[in-house]
Amino acid sequence: MTSRPDSPMPGLTITVQGEDLDQQGRGIARWNGWVVTVPELIPGEDARVQLLQRQRRLWHGKKIQSIQPSPDARRPPCILAHVCGGCTLQHISVDAQNHWKQENLIATLQRIGGVSALVGPLISPEVESLGYRNRALIPMQRDEGGLRLGYYRRGSHRIVNLNHCPVLDPRLDALIEPIKNDLAMTDWPIDSDLRGKPGLRHLGLRIGMRTGQVLISLVAATDRLPGLEQLAAQWMQRWPQLKGVTLNVQPKRSNTVLGDQTLCIEGHDGIEEHFCGLSLELGTTTFFQVNTERAEQVVAMIRDWIKASAPSASVIDAYCGIGTIALPLAAAGLNVLGLEINRASVVQAQENARRNGLENACFLDGDVAEHLQKLLPIHQVLVVDPPRKGLTPAVLQIILAIPPAFLIYQSCDPATLARDLQQLTGPDGPYRIEQIQPVDFFPQTSHLECLVMMVRVNSEAPPQTA
């Protein structure tokens, strides 16, 4: 379907039909040989779209009018969903979200990695999944209109002002508005982008989903915020579930939200969480999966697969963080060595091992590739949970040179997972895929977590040496 003229230009209104979604959850349509991406356009929907900007052979547009809605369309649970960039799929039914995630993973693995192995059905909530996030870091800015607190508008750096966020745990969501009102009453400079005097930048909220304990963290460019101690004391008195108020100092203009220094202003500098039957300490800067229930399911799958495949094996957990995979594996009786470049995370992992009496879990800080070079020859199982960019070339080459008998890869990006699987399981790779299991850690968004279990093609042969 087209509208004249045939040549695209900014401001031109055309008629298109949604065909698919891109990795950011925007609708994809085709018009006169051009690909057009449109926020909130749903596959199967006919709509009038205004072209905005060209990017090579791609045009970005905005939806002007829905002519024939998709049967998968719905009213978003959040009134700000059409402008807020925090969630990108709220306007699509839960079943359609799940179907797209499953099919997108299959297509990505095949297109990028040449992987055609059977993908298991997506593990997702049986009902509407809201209130699942156990943590938030929310930008703030004070201007002539008052204090704005919220996530960035889709495709921009403008804050969408909010008082509630339905994907947050309701116990955290209930704190946003009163904290915002209290901060608005201060005379502190507030700007997440640090364009004026040093002051507040972000509001951090964290809850132990199993314990109910809450930590409030303010992120600021300075540690000088007059009256902060009194305000923190008021919060501690007002909310019994609040275990501490901290101040994280981040004076740098960068995309890194949290700085290296965290000060405890009132109460404790961390909270307790119960995870896979263990007690974990979580602080302001601790990396911990935002969906506790889904993270527990993934760890249980990893544990059960190792226990069934190699019950007496020694395990390396690379990119181990504070030990959220390593510690439950150790609790199941496995000998586990965690590797992590962040020294603070290793210290916290060691402390969590001590508090749970787990002497069969050890942790080393430093470059993961350097450790693997020395340790892979004497371990049978390797678990990797790399950041979104996937395995580094150095780590990948070491795994290929010294392949352990069993490899488990937890990924938060299907594209980088597919890239790495191409080498690990391709014609010249040392592994075959036993299981691919997608897990929906982030309902209402286009993000997807995926677990891949692999066995060395000749698992009885000793691993090669570097």
BAGU-921991 format. One line per 2 residues: number of its first residue (from 1); their letters; for each residue x, y, z of C-alpha. Coordinates in steps of 0.05 Angstrom, whole numbers, plus 5000, padded with zeros to 4 digits. Layout:
BEGIN
NUM	A	X,Y,Z ~ ... $
END
This chain:
BEGIN
1	MT	5000,5000,5000 ~ 5029,5067,4981 $
3	SR	5013,5141,4976 ~ 5040,5191,4926 $
5	PD	5092,5217,4914 ~ 5135,5154,4905 $
7	SP	5199,5188,4931 ~ 5204,5191,5008 $
9	MP	5218,5256,5042 ~ 5212,5283,5113 $
11	GL	5140,5301,5129 ~ 5110,5255,5076 $
13	TI	5049,5216,5101 ~ 5043,5145,5075 $
15	TV	5000,5084,5088 ~ 5034,5021,5111 $
17	QG	5021,4954,5143 ~ 5062,4929,5202 $
19	ED	5102,4866,5186 ~ 5147,4854,5245 $
21	LD	5182,4887,5305 ~ 5255,4908,5309 $
23	QQ	5300,4895,5369 ~ 5275,4959,5403 $
25	GR	5202,4938,5396 ~ 5186,4987,5340 $
27	GI	5141,4965,5284 ~ 5173,4948,5217 $
29	AR	5137,4963,5151 ~ 5158,4967,5077 $
31	WN	5141,5022,5028 ~ 5166,5029,4957 $
33	GW	5228,4987,4972 ~ 5243,5024,5036 $
35	VV	5242,4997,5107 ~ 5203,5042,5155 $
37	TV	5207,5035,5231 ~ 5148,5063,5271 $
39	PE	5140,5062,5347 ~ 5074,5029,5369 $
41	LI	5060,5000,5299 ~ 5038,4927,5309 $
43	PG	5047,4871,5259 ~ 4982,4864,5220 $
45	ED	4961,4937,5233 ~ 4946,4985,5175 $
47	AR	4964,5056,5193 ~ 4980,5125,5166 $
49	VQ	5051,5142,5182 ~ 5091,5206,5175 $
51	LL	5164,5199,5153 ~ 5213,5235,5198 $
53	QR	5285,5218,5183 ~ 5325,5175,5136 $
55	QR	5381,5129,5159 ~ 5414,5096,5099 $
57	RL	5361,5050,5068 ~ 5316,5059,5129 $
59	WH	5265,5112,5147 ~ 5241,5128,5217 $
61	GK	5168,5150,5223 ~ 5112,5163,5272 $
63	KI	5042,5135,5271 ~ 4989,5187,5255 $
65	QS	4927,5143,5252 ~ 4910,5070,5258 $
67	IQ	4866,5051,5199 ~ 4857,4977,5213 $
69	PS	4881,4957,5283 ~ 4917,4892,5296 $
71	PD	4878,4839,5336 ~ 4940,4838,5382 $
73	AR	4931,4911,5402 ~ 4910,4929,5473 $
75	RP	4906,4988,5520 ~ 4973,4992,5557 $
77	PC	4970,4980,5632 ~ 5010,5044,5643 $
79	IL	4982,5112,5622 ~ 5052,5136,5602 $
81	AH	5069,5076,5560 ~ 5060,5114,5494 $
83	VC	5115,5164,5512 ~ 5160,5130,5564 $
85	GG	5220,5092,5538 ~ 5222,5044,5597 $
87	CT	5174,4994,5565 ~ 5164,4984,5490 $
89	LQ	5113,4928,5484 ~ 5057,4947,5532 $
91	HI	5011,4963,5474 ~ 5015,4890,5451 $
93	SV	4978,4832,5483 ~ 5018,4786,5528 $
95	DA	5008,4726,5481 ~ 5033,4767,5422 $
97	QN	5093,4792,5461 ~ 5112,4721,5478 $
99	HW	5102,4696,5407 ~ 5146,4752,5379 $
101	KQ	5202,4739,5429 ~ 5202,4665,5413 $
103	EN	5201,4675,5337 ~ 5252,4732,5340 $
105	LI	5301,4688,5379 ~ 5293,4631,5329 $
107	AT	5303,4678,5270 ~ 5363,4713,5301 $
109	LQ	5399,4648,5318 ~ 5389,4623,5247 $
111	RI	5405,4688,5211 ~ 5468,4707,5250 $
113	GG	5493,4640,5277 ~ 5466,4589,5229 $
115	VS	5436,4554,5290 ~ 5376,4511,5274 $
117	AL	5371,4472,5339 ~ 5303,4465,5371 $
119	VG	5285,4523,5417 ~ 5244,4507,5479 $
121	PL	5179,4544,5493 ~ 5188,4612,5525 $
123	IS	5184,4611,5601 ~ 5139,4670,5618 $
125	PE	5085,4689,5668 ~ 5018,4655,5658 $
127	VE	4983,4721,5672 ~ 4998,4794,5661 $
129	SL	5068,4808,5687 ~ 5072,4874,5724 $
131	GY	5106,4891,5789 ~ 5165,4844,5775 $
133	RN	5224,4892,5780 ~ 5262,4892,5846 $
135	RA	5304,4953,5829 ~ 5300,5021,5796 $
137	LI	5349,5077,5779 ~ 5308,5137,5759 $
139	PM	5335,5202,5729 ~ 5313,5268,5758 $
141	QR	5314,5341,5737 ~ 5289,5405,5769 $
143	DE	5266,5461,5722 ~ 5216,5519,5722 $
145	GG	5159,5470,5726 ~ 5186,5435,5788 $
147	LR	5218,5368,5798 ~ 5212,5317,5741 $
149	LG	5228,5245,5758 ~ 5221,5189,5709 $
151	YY	5250,5150,5651 ~ 5270,5182,5585 $
153	RR	5219,5194,5530 ~ 5226,5144,5474 $
155	GS	5279,5165,5425 ~ 5300,5227,5465 $
157	HR	5335,5250,5528 ~ 5274,5284,5558 $
159	IV	5248,5257,5624 ~ 5176,5233,5625 $
161	NL	5150,5256,5692 ~ 5118,5200,5732 $
163	NH	5091,5184,5802 ~ 5081,5110,5791 $
165	CP	5113,5054,5750 ~ 5071,4990,5745 $
167	VL	5129,4944,5727 ~ 5162,4959,5794 $
169	DP	5147,4917,5855 ~ 5086,4952,5885 $
171	RL	5123,4963,5951 ~ 5175,5005,5913 $
173	DA	5123,5038,5869 ~ 5087,5064,5931 $
175	LI	5151,5102,5952 ~ 5162,5141,5887 $
177	EP	5111,5197,5898 ~ 5126,5212,5972 $
179	IK	5201,5211,5960 ~ 5193,5256,5899 $
181	ND	5151,5305,5940 ~ 5204,5307,5995 $
183	LA	5261,5319,5945 ~ 5221,5374,5911 $
185	MT	5219,5411,5978 ~ 5295,5414,5984 $
187	DW	5337,5469,5953 ~ 5388,5420,5924 $
189	PI	5406,5426,5850 ~ 5376,5366,5814 $
191	DS	5397,5347,5744 ~ 5415,5277,5719 $
193	DL	5457,5307,5663 ~ 5498,5351,5710 $
195	RG	5489,5415,5669 ~ 5490,5462,5728 $
197	KP	5515,5461,5799 ~ 5532,5392,5828 $
199	GL	5471,5361,5860 ~ 5423,5302,5857 $
201	RH	5421,5260,5793 ~ 5383,5195,5804 $
203	LG	5337,5161,5853 ~ 5354,5089,5868 $
205	LR	5305,5039,5898 ~ 5318,4966,5914 $
207	IG	5276,4913,5950 ~ 5288,4842,5973 $
209	MR	5229,4809,5940 ~ 5230,4752,5991 $
211	TG	5246,4794,6053 ~ 5211,4859,6038 $
213	QV	5272,4899,6060 ~ 5281,4965,6022 $
215	LI	5343,5007,6007 ~ 5337,5080,5983 $
217	SL	5398,5106,5946 ~ 5408,5177,5922 $
219	VA	5458,5187,5867 ~ 5491,5256,5867 $
221	AT	5551,5292,5838 ~ 5571,5315,5908 $
223	DR	5569,5290,5979 ~ 5547,5358,6005 $
225	LP	5472,5358,6009 ~ 5452,5400,6070 $
227	GL	5395,5367,6109 ~ 5403,5298,6078 $
229	EQ	5416,5265,6146 ~ 5351,5293,6174 $
231	LA	5311,5273,6113 ~ 5340,5202,6115 $
233	AQ	5322,5196,6188 ~ 5250,5217,6173 $
235	WM	5246,5164,6118 ~ 5272,5111,6165 $
237	QR	5220,5129,6217 ~ 5163,5133,6165 $
239	WP	5175,5066,6131 ~ 5192,5007,6177 $
241	QL	5212,4964,6118 ~ 5267,5013,6100 $
243	KG	5334,4986,6123 ~ 5379,5041,6099 $
245	VT	5391,5105,6060 ~ 5455,5113,6021 $
247	LN	5488,5167,5978 ~ 5526,5145,5917 $
249	VQ	5574,5198,5890 ~ 5580,5202,5814 $
251	PK	5613,5268,5794 ~ 5629,5247,5723 $
253	RS	5588,5266,5661 ~ 5580,5197,5631 $
255	NT	5529,5143,5617 ~ 5552,5105,5679 $
257	VL	5498,5120,5730 ~ 5533,5097,5793 $
259	GD	5600,5121,5819 ~ 5654,5085,5859 $
261	QT	5639,5117,5927 ~ 5576,5100,5967 $
263	LC	5563,5131,6035 ~ 5514,5103,6086 $
265	IE	5472,5161,6110 ~ 5424,5124,6156 $
267	GH	5412,5052,6177 ~ 5448,4998,6138 $
269	DG	5483,5002,6071 ~ 5450,4939,6044 $
271	IE	5390,4893,6049 ~ 5381,4818,6055 $
273	EH	5349,4777,6000 ~ 5332,4703,6001 $
275	FC	5351,4672,5935 ~ 5349,4598,5918 $
277	GL	5345,4583,5993 ~ 5407,4626,6008 $
279	SL	5415,4692,6045 ~ 5448,4746,6001 $
281	EL	5470,4816,6019 ~ 5452,4868,5965 $
283	GT	5480,4939,5966 ~ 5471,5002,5925 $
285	TT	5519,4981,5869 ~ 5507,4906,5871 $
287	FF	5488,4874,5805 ~ 5429,4828,5816 $
289	QV	5377,4806,5765 ~ 5317,4852,5768 $
291	NT	5268,4793,5762 ~ 5280,4750,5824 $
293	ER	5231,4694,5806 ~ 5258,4684,5735 $
295	AE	5330,4686,5759 ~ 5315,4630,5809 $
297	QV	5284,4589,5753 ~ 5346,4596,5710 $
299	VA	5393,4578,5766 ~ 5351,4516,5781 $
301	MI	5355,4495,5708 ~ 5431,4503,5708 $
303	RD	5437,4465,5774 ~ 5392,4407,5751 $
305	WI	5427,4400,5684 ~ 5496,4397,5715 $
307	KA	5473,4348,5769 ~ 5443,4303,5715 $
309	SA	5501,4309,5665 ~ 5563,4314,5709 $
311	PS	5544,4306,5782 ~ 5616,4303,5808 $
313	AS	5645,4355,5761 ~ 5683,4417,5783 $
315	VI	5651,4481,5757 ~ 5676,4549,5735 $
317	DA	5626,4606,5738 ~ 5654,4661,5693 $
319	YC	5627,4732,5701 ~ 5601,4708,5768 $
321	GI	5583,4776,5800 ~ 5565,4766,5873 $
323	GT	5555,4691,5863 ~ 5481,4686,5844 $
325	IA	5496,4624,5802 ~ 5559,4598,5837 $
327	LP	5530,4598,5908 ~ 5467,4557,5893 $
329	LA	5510,4507,5854 ~ 5555,4501,5914 $
331	AA	5495,4492,5959 ~ 5476,4433,5914 $
333	GL	5542,4400,5930 ~ 5584,4421,5870 $
335	NV	5654,4450,5876 ~ 5650,4518,5843 $
337	LG	5702,4571,5826 ~ 5674,4640,5808 $
339	LE	5713,4689,5764 ~ 5697,4763,5762 $
341	IN	5736,4825,5741 ~ 5701,4870,5792 $
343	RA	5738,4865,5858 ~ 5680,4892,5900 $
345	SV	5633,4838,5872 ~ 5683,4784,5890 $
347	VQ	5689,4810,5961 ~ 5613,4808,5966 $
349	AQ	5611,4738,5937 ~ 5662,4714,5987 $
351	EN	5621,4745,6044 ~ 5557,4713,6018 $
353	AR	5593,4646,6016 ~ 5614,4655,6089 $
355	RN	5546,4676,6112 ~ 5516,4613,6081 $
357	GL	5571,4566,6105 ~ 5592,4546,6035 $
359	EN	5665,4525,6037 ~ 5661,4493,5967 $
361	AC	5653,4560,5932 ~ 5715,4602,5918 $
363	FL	5721,4667,5880 ~ 5778,4702,5843 $
365	DG	5779,4772,5816 ~ 5817,4793,5753 $
367	DV	5814,4784,5678 ~ 5768,4726,5661 $
369	AE	5808,4705,5600 ~ 5873,4701,5639 $
371	HL	5842,4658,5693 ~ 5808,4612,5642 $
373	QK	5875,4600,5607 ~ 5902,4568,5670 $
375	LL	5839,4537,5700 ~ 5799,4506,5643 $
377	PI	5844,4445,5636 ~ 5825,4422,5706 $
379	HQ	5750,4437,5705 ~ 5696,4399,5669 $
381	VL	5639,4449,5668 ~ 5641,4523,5648 $
383	VV	5582,4570,5661 ~ 5586,4638,5626 $
385	DP	5539,4696,5638 ~ 5572,4753,5599 $
387	PR	5546,4824,5591 ~ 5503,4844,5531 $
389	KG	5563,4848,5485 ~ 5574,4773,5493 $
391	LT	5640,4736,5501 ~ 5703,4775,5487 $
393	PA	5746,4749,5430 ~ 5799,4728,5481 $
395	VL	5751,4687,5523 ~ 5719,4655,5462 $
397	QI	5787,4634,5434 ~ 5807,4603,5500 $
399	IL	5743,4563,5503 ~ 5754,4539,5432 $
401	AI	5826,4519,5448 ~ 5811,4486,5515 $
403	PP	5738,4465,5511 ~ 5710,4437,5576 $
405	AF	5664,4377,5571 ~ 5602,4419,5586 $
407	LI	5588,4492,5570 ~ 5528,4532,5595 $
409	YQ	5516,4601,5565 ~ 5467,4650,5595 $
411	SC	5455,4708,5548 ~ 5416,4773,5552 $
413	DP	5424,4789,5477 ~ 5402,4740,5423 $
415	AT	5447,4773,5370 ~ 5512,4766,5408 $
417	LA	5491,4697,5431 ~ 5481,4676,5359 $
419	RD	5549,4704,5339 ~ 5584,4665,5393 $
421	LQ	5545,4600,5380 ~ 5567,4604,5307 $
423	QL	5638,4590,5329 ~ 5623,4545,5388 $
425	TG	5573,4498,5352 ~ 5588,4509,5278 $
427	PD	5619,4457,5233 ~ 5688,4469,5263 $
429	GP	5664,4483,5334 ~ 5675,4435,5392 $
431	YR	5603,4434,5418 ~ 5534,4408,5402 $
433	IE	5472,4441,5430 ~ 5432,4400,5480 $
435	QI	5380,4452,5499 ~ 5361,4524,5484 $
437	QP	5314,4555,5534 ~ 5288,4627,5528 $
439	VD	5264,4660,5592 ~ 5225,4725,5596 $
441	FF	5261,4765,5650 ~ 5234,4831,5623 $
443	PQ	5159,4828,5605 ~ 5132,4890,5570 $
445	TS	5200,4902,5537 ~ 5236,4873,5477 $
447	HL	5293,4844,5519 ~ 5301,4769,5526 $
449	EC	5345,4723,5568 ~ 5366,4656,5539 $
451	LV	5400,4594,5568 ~ 5439,4546,5523 $
453	MM	5466,4479,5546 ~ 5523,4450,5505 $
455	VR	5563,4385,5507 ~ 5632,4376,5476 $
457	VN	5625,4335,5413 ~ 5675,4285,5441 $
459	SE	5660,4293,5514 ~ 5700,4231,5533 $
461	AP	5765,4258,5503 ~ 5811,4300,5547 $
463	PQ	5807,4374,5530 ~ 5860,4404,5486 $
465	TA	5915,4446,5516 ~ 5927,4517,5493 $
END
